[in-house]
Amino acid sequence: MIRNLNIKRILLLLAAVSMAISCKTEKVLPSQEALKTITGNWQVIKASRNGTDLDGLLDFSKFRIQFDGTNYKLVDKLPFIVNQNGTFSLDDPQYPFKITFTATGAQAVSTVFTYPIVNGKRQLTLTFSPGCPNNSYTYVLQQVN
């Protein structure tokens, strides 16, 4: 009986020592998230106006917006938030939620956007009114070569 009690005490002591040794506090440093970039050529893969699908009504295949540094260029223009080439900026390079376009000779225009990865490809979703506030367009763009 005394032997069983001593064995239990030894096992309990070993368990306490092993727990104390294995419980180290690790310092986890937050990883720095990469800056987001939209540099490159983007094409419309889905479009709607006031919730109505426009894919079969307009040819979006030739439209491109090219982002380079802080400049953008429109190719084969469509109804868009701006109608001339110019500059752009993101509200936050690490966690952007708003993009501002400044067409040459015009005032800056901003809109919110999302920047998800869908099926392994980055997409931009922009919602804007290019004139009449009663018309709201939503373009989903995908980067192309």
C-alpha positions in Angstrom: 0.0 0.0 0.0 2.8 2.4 0.9 4.7 1.4 -2.2 1.6 2.2 -4.4 1.3 5.6 -2.7 5.0 6.3 -3.4 4.6 5.3 -7.0 1.6 7.6 -7.4 3.6 10.5 -5.8 6.5 9.9 -8.2 4.2 9.7 -11.2 2.4 12.9 -10.1 5.7 14.7 -9.6 6.9 13.5 -13.1 3.7 14.7 -14.7 4.0 18.1 -13.0 7.7 18.5 -14.1 6.9 17.4 -17.7 4.0 19.9 -17.9 6.2 22.7 -16.5 8.9 21.9 -19.0 6.6 21.7 -22.0 4.6 24.9 -21.3 6.8 27.5 -22.8 5.4 30.8 -23.8 6.0 31.5 -27.5 6.2 35.0 -28.8 4.2 35.1 -32.0 5.1 38.1 -34.1 2.4 39.3 -36.5 3.4 38.8 -40.0 3.5 41.8 -42.2 0.9 41.6 -44.9 2.1 42.4 -48.4 1.1 45.7 -50.1 -1.7 45.2 -52.6 -1.0 46.0 -56.2 -3.4 46.3 -59.1 -0.6 46.9 -61.7 -1.4 45.2 -65.0 -4.2 44.9 -67.5 -7.7 44.2 -66.3 -10.8 43.2 -68.3 -14.5 43.1 -67.4 -15.7 39.5 -66.9 -19.1 40.4 -65.5 -21.2 43.5 -65.6 -24.5 44.7 -64.4 -26.5 48.0 -64.4 -29.1 48.5 -61.6 -28.9 44.7 -60.9 -29.5 43.7 -64.6 -26.9 41.5 -66.2 -25.2 43.3 -69.2 -23.0 40.5 -70.4 -25.2 39.6 -73.4 -26.1 43.2 -74.2 -22.6 44.8 -74.6 -19.3 43.5 -75.9 -16.9 43.8 -73.0 -14.1 41.7 -74.5 -12.0 44.6 -75.9 -12.3 46.9 -72.9 -9.2 47.0 -70.7 -8.0 49.2 -68.0 -4.2 49.3 -67.6 -2.8 50.2 -64.2 0.9 51.2 -64.2 2.4 52.8 -61.1 0.0 55.6 -60.3 -1.4 55.9 -63.9 -4.3 54.2 -65.6 -5.2 53.9 -69.3 -8.6 53.0 -70.7 -8.7 50.9 -73.9 -11.9 50.5 -76.0 -13.9 52.7 -73.6 -17.2 51.7 -72.1 -19.4 53.4 -69.5 -17.0 53.7 -66.7 -16.4 55.8 -63.6 -14.1 58.0 -65.6 -13.9 58.6 -69.4 -10.3 59.7 -69.8 -6.9 58.4 -68.9 -5.3 59.7 -65.7 -4.0 58.8 -62.3 -5.3 56.6 -59.5 -4.6 56.0 -55.8 -5.7 53.5 -53.2 -6.8 54.6 -49.8 -4.5 52.1 -48.1 -1.8 50.2 -49.9 -2.0 47.3 -47.5 -5.8 47.0 -46.9 -7.4 49.0 -49.8 -11.2 49.5 -49.8 -11.4 52.6 -51.9 -9.9 53.6 -55.3 -9.7 57.2 -56.5 -9.5 58.0 -60.2 -8.4 61.4 -61.4 -8.9 61.8 -65.2 -6.7 64.2 -67.0 -8.3 67.7 -66.5 -11.1 66.4 -64.3 -11.9 66.2 -60.6 -11.1 63.1 -58.6 -13.8 60.4 -58.3 -13.7 57.7 -55.7 -15.5 54.4 -55.3 -15.3 51.4 -52.9 -14.1 48.2 -54.3 -13.4 44.6 -53.3 -10.3 42.7 -54.2 -11.0 39.0 -53.6 -9.2 35.9 -55.0 -11.7 33.8 -56.9 -10.7 30.4 -58.3 -7.0 31.3 -57.7 -7.3 34.6 -59.6 -7.4 38.2 -58.2 -10.5 40.2 -59.1 -11.6 43.8 -58.7 -15.3 44.6 -58.2 -16.2 48.2 -58.7 -19.6 49.8 -58.3 -20.1 53.3 -59.7 -22.5 55.8 -61.3 -20.9 57.4 -64.4 -23.4 60.2 -64.8 -27.0 59.7 -63.8 -27.1 58.8 -60.2 -30.1 56.5 -61.0 -27.8 54.2 -62.9 -25.4 52.1 -60.9 -23.0 49.9 -62.7 -21.0 47.0 -61.1 -18.0 45.6 -63.0 -16.1 42.6 -62.0 -12.6 42.7 -63.5 -10.0 40.1 -63.8 -6.3 40.5 -64.5 -5.2 39.4 -68.0 -1.8 39.3 -69.8 
